[in-house]
């Protein structure tokens, strides 16, 4: 049983030189993927709609070029900040050599369709709620959070959890270590998202990306229709 882990790390553009060795080490280790989250996380969330294709293309190019300088190659994958993804964003990403994207919330692997045409880059959606969406709501506390998520893992379905460096990596570091240990005890294997893709992604079902209001989040996010 595989659980895909996606770690969102937001780094200040001005400190890029400080994270270069870390990103190179992660990439060289082989067990991790280093993909593009955003050139400017806040700008993407606040301006992607009114900025339109030109804004999104520029953001993707600047971020991808920066990672290419660090890694020595274009990143294999990307993930939209805050799951802010629509048809225009999908078309913008299709102009770049991403192997796949993880831009939306959903339930299964799929190839997004825009204007009646399936795009070549498959989507690996986030299927599980994030810490900030459930902790403190409906009686969920730090003491019960891990079990709340573990109960939602489904052996016969896609399972993808997004974690955040500033939460699970810092404030809730011990809680996340406990989650990993509990998941492994239950025979779950944590894998990079690329391991969830079939050998031939063109065989995946097609689907639309639609706006969704997610409890615990402000505004809309992109979701598998």
C-alpha positions as CSV (number, residue, x, y, z in Angstrom):
1,X,0.0,0.0,0.0
2,X,1.5,3.3,-1.1
3,X,1.0,6.8,0.3
4,X,2.2,9.6,-1.8
5,X,3.8,12.5,0.2
6,X,4.0,16.0,-1.3
7,X,5.9,18.5,0.7
8,X,5.3,22.2,0.0
9,X,8.3,24.3,0.8
10,X,8.0,28.0,0.4
11,X,11.3,29.8,0.3
12,X,11.9,33.5,-0.1
13,X,13.2,34.4,-3.5
14,X,15.9,36.5,-1.9
15,X,17.3,33.5,0.0
16,X,17.6,31.2,-3.0
17,X,21.3,30.9,-2.7
18,X,20.9,29.5,0.8
19,X,18.7,26.7,-0.3
20,X,20.6,25.7,-3.4
21,X,22.8,23.1,-1.6
22,X,19.8,21.5,0.1
23,X,17.8,21.2,-3.1
24,X,20.8,19.7,-4.9
25,X,21.4,17.2,-2.1
26,X,17.7,16.2,-2.1
27,X,17.7,15.7,-5.9
28,X,21.0,13.7,-5.8
29,X,19.7,11.4,-3.0
30,X,17.4,9.7,-5.5
31,X,14.5,9.0,-3.3
32,X,13.0,12.5,-3.6
33,X,11.5,14.7,-6.3
34,X,12.2,18.4,-6.5
35,X,9.4,20.1,-8.4
36,X,8.2,23.6,-9.0
37,X,5.8,25.1,-6.5
38,X,6.0,28.7,-7.5
39,X,8.2,31.6,-8.3
40,X,6.1,33.7,-6.0
41,X,3.6,31.7,-4.0
42,X,1.5,34.7,-2.8
43,X,1.4,36.4,-6.2
44,X,0.1,33.2,-7.8
45,X,-2.7,32.8,-5.3
46,X,-3.7,36.5,-5.4
47,X,-3.1,37.3,-9.1
48,X,-3.4,34.2,-11.3
49,X,-7.0,34.9,-12.3
50,X,-6.7,38.6,-13.2
51,X,-3.1,38.2,-14.5
52,X,-4.2,35.6,-17.0
53,X,-2.0,33.4,-19.3
54,X,0.8,35.9,-19.6
55,X,1.2,36.2,-15.8
56,X,1.1,32.4,-15.3
57,X,3.5,31.7,-18.1
58,X,6.0,34.3,-16.7
59,X,5.7,32.8,-13.2
60,X,6.2,29.3,-14.4
61,X,9.2,30.2,-16.6
62,X,11.0,32.2,-13.9
63,X,10.5,29.4,-11.3
64,X,11.4,26.6,-13.7
65,X,14.5,28.5,-14.9
66,X,15.6,29.1,-11.3
67,X,15.3,25.4,-10.5
68,X,17.0,24.4,-13.7
69,X,20.0,26.5,-12.7
70,X,20.1,24.7,-9.4
71,X,19.5,21.2,-10.6
72,X,21.0,21.3,-14.0
73,X,17.8,20.4,-15.7
74,X,14.1,21.4,-15.9
75,X,12.0,20.1,-13.0
76,X,10.0,17.0,-13.8
77,X,6.8,18.1,-12.0
78,X,4.9,21.1,-10.5
79,X,2.2,21.9,-8.0
80,X,0.1,25.0,-8.0
81,X,0.2,27.1,-4.8
82,X,-2.9,26.7,-2.7
83,X,-4.3,24.4,-5.5
84,X,-5.2,27.5,-7.4
85,X,-5.5,25.8,-10.8
86,X,-8.0,26.4,-13.7
87,X,-8.0,25.7,-17.4
88,X,-5.8,28.6,-18.2
89,X,-3.2,27.4,-15.7
90,X,-3.3,23.9,-17.2
91,X,-2.7,25.3,-20.7
92,X,0.2,27.4,-19.4
93,X,1.8,24.4,-17.8
94,X,1.3,22.3,-21.0
95,X,3.8,24.6,-22.7
96,X,6.6,23.4,-20.4
97,X,8.2,19.9,-20.1
98,X,6.7,18.8,-16.9
99,X,6.2,15.0,-16.7
100,X,3.2,15.5,-14.5
101,X,1.5,18.0,-12.2
102,X,-0.2,17.9,-8.8
103,X,-2.3,21.0,-8.9
104,X,-5.7,20.0,-7.7
105,X,-7.7,18.1,-5.1
106,X,-9.4,14.9,-6.2
107,X,-9.7,11.2,-5.8
108,X,-7.8,9.5,-8.7
109,X,-5.1,9.9,-11.4
110,X,-6.5,11.6,-14.5
111,X,-5.6,13.5,-17.7
112,X,-7.1,17.0,-17.6
113,X,-9.3,18.0,-20.5
114,X,-9.4,21.6,-21.7
115,X,-11.6,22.8,-24.6
116,X,-12.4,19.2,-25.4
117,X,-8.7,18.2,-25.7
118,X,-6.9,15.9,-23.2
119,X,-3.6,17.4,-22.1
120,X,-0.4,15.3,-22.1
121,X,0.5,16.0,-18.5
122,X,-1.4,13.8,-16.0
123,X,-2.6,15.1,-12.7
124,X,-1.9,13.4,-9.4
125,X,-4.4,15.1,-7.0
126,X,-4.1,15.5,-3.3
127,X,-6.7,13.2,-1.8
128,X,-6.3,13.8,1.9
129,X,-7.0,16.9,4.1
130,X,-4.1,19.0,5.3
131,X,-3.4,19.7,9.0
132,X,-4.7,23.3,8.8
133,X,-8.0,22.1,7.3
134,X,-8.9,19.7,10.1
135,X,-7.0,20.5,13.2
136,X,-9.2,22.5,15.6
137,X,-12.4,21.7,13.7
138,X,-15.1,19.1,14.5
139,X,-13.4,18.1,17.7
140,X,-10.0,17.2,16.0
141,X,-7.0,18.0,18.1
142,X,-3.3,17.3,17.9
143,X,-4.0,14.1,19.9
144,X,-6.5,12.8,17.4
145,X,-5.2,14.3,14.1
146,X,-3.0,11.4,13.0
147,X,-5.7,8.8,13.6
148,X,-8.2,11.1,11.7
149,X,-6.0,11.0,8.6
150,X,-5.0,7.4,9.0
151,X,-8.6,6.3,9.0
152,X,-9.1,8.0,5.6
153,X,-6.4,6.0,3.9
154,X,-7.9,3.5,1.4
155,X,-5.9,0.5,0.2
156,X,-7.7,0.3,-3.1
157,X,-7.6,4.1,-3.9
158,X,-5.1,6.8,-4.6
159,X,-3.7,8.3,-1.4
160,X,-1.8,11.6,-1.5
161,X,-1.1,13.8,1.5
162,X,0.3,17.3,1.2
163,X,2.3,18.5,4.1
164,X,3.9,21.9,4.7
165,X,7.5,22.5,5.9
166,X,6.4,25.3,8.3
167,X,3.8,22.9,9.9
168,X,4.9,19.3,9.8
169,X,8.6,20.3,9.4
170,X,8.7,22.7,12.4
171,X,5.6,23.3,14.6
172,X,4.3,19.8,14.3
173,X,7.5,17.9,13.6
174,X,7.0,15.3,16.4
175,X,3.4,14.8,15.4
176,X,4.5,14.1,11.8
177,X,7.1,11.6,12.9
178,X,4.5,9.8,14.9
179,X,2.2,9.8,11.8
180,X,5.0,8.2,9.7
181,X,5.7,5.6,12.3
182,X,2.0,4.7,12.6
183,X,1.5,4.5,8.9
184,X,4.5,2.2,8.5
185,X,3.2,0.0,11.3
186,X,0.0,-0.4,9.2
187,X,2.0,-1.5,6.2
188,X,1.9,1.9,4.3
189,X,4.9,2.8,2.3
190,X,5.7,6.5,1.7
191,X,6.6,7.2,-1.9
192,X,7.3,10.1,-4.2
193,X,4.4,10.9,-6.4
194,X,6.1,9.7,-9.5
195,X,5.8,6.1,-8.2
196,X,2.0,6.4,-8.4
197,X,2.0,7.0,-12.2
198,X,1.3,4.0,-14.5
199,X,4.0,3.1,-17.1
200,X,1.8,4.6,-19.8
201,X,0.0,7.7,-18.5
202,X,-2.0,8.1,-21.8
203,X,-4.2,5.2,-20.5
204,X,-5.5,7.3,-17.6
205,X,-9.1,8.4,-17.6
206,X,-9.8,12.0,-18.7
207,X,-11.5,14.6,-16.5
208,X,-12.2,18.3,-16.0
209,X,-10.7,20.6,-13.4
210,X,-13.5,22.6,-11.7
211,X,-13.5,25.2,-8.8
212,X,-14.3,23.8,-5.4
213,X,-14.9,25.4,-2.0
214,X,-13.0,23.4,0.6
215,X,-13.9,23.6,4.3
216,X,-11.0,25.1,6.2
217,X,-9.7,27.2,3.2
218,X,-10.6,30.6,1.9
219,X,-11.7,31.1,-1.6
220,X,-11.8,28.4,-4.3
221,X,-9.3,25.7,-5.3
222,X,-9.0,23.5,-8.4
223,X,-10.6,20.1,-8.0
224,X,-11.1,17.0,-10.1
225,X,-14.6,17.3,-11.6
